[in-house]
Amino acid sequence: ALIVLVFIGKPLITIVAGADYTHAYGTMLILVLNIVMWSTTFTLYPLIMTSGQVRYIVYGRSVMFITYVGLMFPLIQRYEIEGAAWAAVISSGIATVISAYGAYKYAGLGLEKPKKA
């Protein structure tokens, strides 16, 4: 989807919505980053839920919401619609990192310091 969007996104917008909407191409590319990051959590959430570490999902979503709302107003004032897209990307990135930490902590993939014998 990303490759299709990068190479034929602008002509596709022109065909579907008209030339007046081609300015949305940049915003659409930013939002694709959001979708890519968010799609990684679909594999993490079942692992976190079955491990009983649901708090990482709750923490991630809560921090995501607070970050999104906190960034939305200043970024929209400065960058308009692209600011809203960046607020979504940044907040989703934070939620993904928190969820990934919870999943890797459960899976024991070495994020903690090794214990001395």
Residue pairs with C-beta under 8 A, 6 or more apart in sequence:
1 32
1 35
2 32
2 36
5 28
5 29
5 32
6 29
9 25
9 28
9 29
10 22
10 25
13 21
13 22
13 24
13 25
13 28
14 21
14 22
24 81
26 82
27 81
27 82
27 85
30 82
30 85
30 86
30 89
31 85
31 88
31 89
33 89
34 85
34 88
34 89
34 92
37 89
37 92
37 93
37 96
38 92
38 96
40 96
40 100
41 60
41 95
41 96
41 99
44 96
44 99
44 100
44 102
44 103
45 57
45 99
47 103
47 106
47 107
48 54
48 56
48 57
48 99
48 102
48 103
48 106
49 57
51 103
51 106
53 102
53 105
53 106
55 102
56 98
56 99
56 101
56 102
56 103
56 105
57 99
57 102
59 98
59 102
60 94
60 95
60 96
60 97
60 98
60 99
60 102
61 95
63 91
63 94
63 95
63 98
64 91
64 92
64 94
64 95
65 91
67 87
67 90
67 91
67 94
68 87
68 88
68 91
71 86
71 87
71 90
71 91
72 83
72 84
72 87
74 83
75 83
75 84
75 86
75 87
76 83
76 84
76 87
77 83
79 86
101 111
104 111
105 111
105 112
